[in-house]
Each structure stands twice: as C-alpha cells, then as structure tokens.
Amino acid sequence: MPLSVASILAETAARRPDHTALVLGDLRLPYSAVWDQAKRYAAVFRAQGIGPGDKVSILIPNTPHFVFAYYGAAALGAVVVPVHALLRAEEIEYVLKDSESKLFVCAGQLLGEGAKGAELADVPLMTVMGDAGPQTDALRIDEIAQQTEPIPAYEQAEPDDVAVILYTSGTTGKPKGAMLTHLNIVMNVDTSVISSFDTSPDDVVLGCLPLFHSFGQTVSLNVTFRAGGTLVLMPRFDGPGALQLMIKEKVTNFIAVPTMYMALLDAIRQSESDEKPPLRLAISGGASLLLSVLEEFERVFEIPVYEGYGLTETSPVATFNQKGWTTKPGTVGRPIWGVDAEIARAEIEERIELLPVGELGEIVIRGHNIMKGYLNRPDATAEAIVDRWFRTGDLGTKDEDGYITIVDRKKDMVLRGGFNVYPREVEEVLMRHPDVAQVAVIAVPHPTHGEEVCAVIVPAPGSTPDKEEIVAWSKTHLAGHKYPRIVEFVEAFPLGPSGKVLKRELKTQFGE
C-alpha cells in the first residue's frame, strides 16, 4: 500500500488549485503554484543525483522555500532532514554526517555557519534566497528551479519508509535523529485534522512555529495543507508583530507554545487599540501552559485554549483536548485516535509496569505515531521503546476519564531533602504574584538538602520585585519543602527553537 507525505500538498493542489496556500508579507501563493514549485525543486534534486531514501538536509527559515524543498524532497521519496536554524558549523557538520546527507540546502542568510558545516562534512551545498557571496560558489536552487521542468508526479513510498529525520535537542549527549515514517506523519496529520483540531478549509493559520521543528511542521504546515487552509508565515516571532499580522490577515487559528501565548497577551495589554484578530481556535503545545495564562487568554479572546501533548518521537501529537470530548483545563487531554497513553512506574526501566488511575508515574505512549527508531542508535531505541511503549521521560497522572495531566519532566524534578518537588506546581503558584511576568523553577545543588528550589523570574513590566518578599510570599502559599529559598531575576529566558524555556541553560547559569 503506497503512501507519501507529498500527497498532503499534491491532493489539496488538485482539489483547491486557486486557494491561497501561503502568505509571506505581500506574497500570496495559491496551492497550484506551491505544488508546481515543489515539483521543480524535486526535478533539481533529481538532477543532483537524489533518489528514494537519500537524505536531503535543509536549513531554511519560515519562508515558502522551506515548503518547496520539504515537499520537493518528499515527492522523490527522499528523506528530509530539517536543520535547526541556530546551530553552529560543527553542529551542522554533525547532523549532516550522522544523517549521511547527500545534499544540503541552506538559506543565503544562514550560509555563515551553513557553508562551513557543509565543507566540514564534505556534503554538496545548494543555496536559496540571496547571493551565496564570497563564502561559497553554491548553486542557487530557487533560480535553477525556474528553468527546470517540474517532475510529472510524486513518487510513492511504502508506509514504513522514513520520510523525515528530526534531531532531538540532545540534553544528554549528542542529538539523536528520530526517524518518522510516511505513515507516522500522514496518520498524525489526518487524525489531527479529522478528530482533534477541527481545522477547516476556511481557516487562516499563523505559521509562527519554526518549520524545522516537529510541532510547526506537522501541526502548522501539514495540518493546514491537508485541510486546504491558508498558512501565514512569520519567520521571527514577537508579540506586537504577531498581533499586527494576525489582525491584518484575519488569522483564525493560533498554534503556539506557552511563551508565545505570554508574548501575545503582553502585546494586547500594551496595545493602544482594542482591535483583535478573529480567532476561533487556539492550540497550545510544546510545554505545559500555566493555568493563569490560559485563563487570561480565554478571557481576552473569548475562546477556549486546547492543550495537547507530544514529542518529536511521537510525530508529534499524542494527546489532545479534542472535539467531541469535554475540555479539561490544566490537562493535555485524551490520547488521539489510534493512540494509547498510560502511566507507568518511572523507576522500572527494563519493562513497562502500568499504574492504576490517579497514580503519578512516567507517561508512556504507543500507536501509529511512534517513530521507527533513532537513526543508527539501536541501544537508544531499545531504551526508549520498551514492550512497544515509548517512554516519554515526562511525569504525569491519568484520571478516570482518560485525561492526562503533566506534572513535570523526570529530569527537571527537584529532589529536596528526600522530597520530590515538581517545578510546574511551584511555577503555577508564583505566576499569581503581581510582580512576576514569567517564571522557571530549577534545581540547584545544596550541601545539606542535595538540591534546592530556585525560582528564576522575569519581572512584570514596571515592577521592582524584592527577592526576600517573594520568598516570604511563596512560603505562605506553598508547603515547606516546595517554596523557593533562592530567587533570581533575568530580563528574558533562553529559548529553544520552538520557544521552550531552556532550563538546562538556567541551571548552568545559576547552578553554582
């Protein structure tokens, strides 16, 4: 039974050729033009010797060129390897070598590190958008594509063939390449469109999540294209810019991570106008959304926020507050169609031992969304997928109605004097303090207690919070082992590619 990620674009282009697929600034591209460009890129890739199963790495920001390259490679049955836009040359070299890429397509503005990475890895380089400059004599794929006949149709693949390799953040050791199959992605997209998100052909979606990340790629790009809607690309997110763009383009769907929700709300507070975009659907993922933020967003926009949960290795959507079921704020919903999510004993690694309803343990997932494995890492794959269940590394509970609540990352938990402290719980409380705009709770070493609770805070605009006052306030709202004895202030948090707060960097900064 053949199956291809390329069909997501191809079928919609046949069905809605004149409907606007992509918007970037003043550029508006209908589906027919996007598919035509993808087939031209595919023809260029084929001329460069790329065929089924070959790896094509792409380092392109949120522009139509990413979309052309992504579906162009998929149309040949090649494997897409998206590269994180903030990587340095040696890190790019690692991804290119580890994935055994046969071609690397890098945006002109990212050639500073990209060209060096390609040279170190000895991988052929093509560029797009902007002159290559003196750093490289790489061919311009976007220019060549215009003089190249498009391929007549996309190549079919087998459901179990790898479609995309996404590199995990590598919090421990080197990043690992999670292999997602055509079946993984197509099923995740179809299930999301039909059962979870209720995306319609009339929707206008803000494409602010990076497309090289699984959340942006599946939930923003592929889901929008499968439904036949319009994706408004935003290469670099900021709150005021997003608000302005959403009003201008009449955006209906906001798909974002918690930090983006906070930035958009901040922009609304500071805006001199009462005008708001006509939002009908708000989806949050990537990390847990604090209840105070969720409540404020729902009050301001008068629509519910649907929280979901997933990982790169789960394609990514695993659970969701989906249509047809009651929404439970503070939970990440129920497993999506065809997927199971349960709670297992976190301390037992060699097998899966499921826990009863309500007990705290590690969230484990199985179903059509689980990756094929980590590229060239059989040991890591065996550790992650046990008894056909994927171990997420996240701690949570499941209620009697099947709704999952995330408590925290297993590795982020603070072990203070033998007591478990879950940062999420402390963060929820601290966000109620009037001087706190954002907060991240981390573990720092302590000579007596082993670890101490440390709250890193971004102060609310115009406030001058006092460390001792916040500690004292926390003491009245949290149990003795939970309240932070250490408080630090920062102007902004270090963020990952999808907008997640990088707690490991905060630990490095304040761990002493």
Secondary structure, DSSP 8 states (H G I E B T S, - for coil): --B-TTHHHHHHHHH-TTSEEEEETTEEEEHHHHHHHHHHHHHHHHHTT--TT-EEEEE--SSHHHHHHHHHHHHTT-EEEE--TT--HHHHHHHHHHHT-SEEEEEGGGHHHHHHHHHHHT--EEEESS--GGG---EEHHHHHHTS---SS---B-TTSEEEEEE---SSSS--EEEEEHHHHHHHHHHIIIIIS---TT-EEEE-S-TTSHIIIIIIIIHHHHHT-EEEE-SS--HHHHHHHHHHTT--EEEE-HHHHHHHHHHHHH-SS-------EEEE-SS---HHHHHHHHHHHSS-EEEEEE-GGGSSEEEE--TTS---TTS--EE-TTEEEEEE-TT--SS--B--TT--EEEEEEETTS-SEETT-HHHHHHHEETTEEEEEEEEEE-TTS-EEEEEETTT-EEETTEEE-HHHHHHHHTTSTTEEEEEEEEEEETTTEEEEEEEEEE-TT----HHHHHHHHHHHS-TTTS-SEEEE-SS--B-TTS-B-HHHHHHHH--
